[in-house]
C-alpha cells in the first residue's frame, strides 16, 4: 500500500543517471601536486626498493650497474648545491 511506503523511497528517480568517469578521477588523483613531505616519503620508498633490487642482483651474482633513482637524487642535489653557491 502507498501509505506504508517511506516518503523518500523514490527521491531523485526523475534525474538521469550519469556514470562516474573513473579514468578522469584516477588521473586527477595520480597527477595531484605532492607536498614536500609526500615527495620525500616517495623518494625514500623508491630508494629503498632500488637498494633491495641491487642487493638481490648482487646475491644472484649478476654484475649489473644502473644509475636509477640514486643517480637522479645525487644529480638533483648537485644542481641544488651549485644553484645555492651561485
Secondary structure, 3 states (H helix, E strand, C coil): CHHHCCCCCCCCCCCCCCCCCHHHHHHHHHCCCCCHHHHHHHHHHHHHHHHHHHHHHHHCCCCCCCCHHHHHHHHHHHHHHHHHHC
